[in-house]
Amino acid sequence: MVKRVIYPPAWLLIGLVAVFALNEYYPGMRFTGLASQLIGGAIIVFALFLLVSANGLFFRAQTGIIPFRPVTALVTDGVYRLSRNPMYLGMMLVLLGCAITVGAATALLVPLMFAVIIQFRYILPEEAMLMDAFPEDFAAYRARVRRWI
């Protein structure tokens, strides 16, 4: 098993720093205004709902939330009926909401880069781990629920 030194919340923090740094130093085209503030804010609120809901479901199932640690249950209800990765989706949406709120076109690259990093560094290996732990249940879950949305 590959040791993961940087966990997803750290990637989120790095992404937030990148959004604000790009906004300050390399904004590219600007699209600031009330509409971007409202849309970005709404996305952030929805993202936080996803994060809190998903975390609560893990807590209720009494299973681990830290990537690559042993899990005791496959969580498939609540927001997990809509996405196999609502926590990662929530983090990516926080970055998207912040990028839209600051109104810097270059900042829109950050959520995309975050999604690529998370996909290859965490999601694909976690799915392999879940397939080993819950072969039939995870296969059925994977067949009915998309990875992101």
Secondary structure, DSSP 8 states (H G I E B T S, - for coil): ----SS-HHHHHHHHHHHHHHHHHH---SB--SHHHHHHHHHHHHHHHHHHHHHHHHHHHTT---STTS--S----SGGGGT-S-HHHHHHHHHHHHHHHHHTBGGGGHHHHHHHHHHIIIIIHHHHHHHHHHSHHHHHHHHHHS-S--
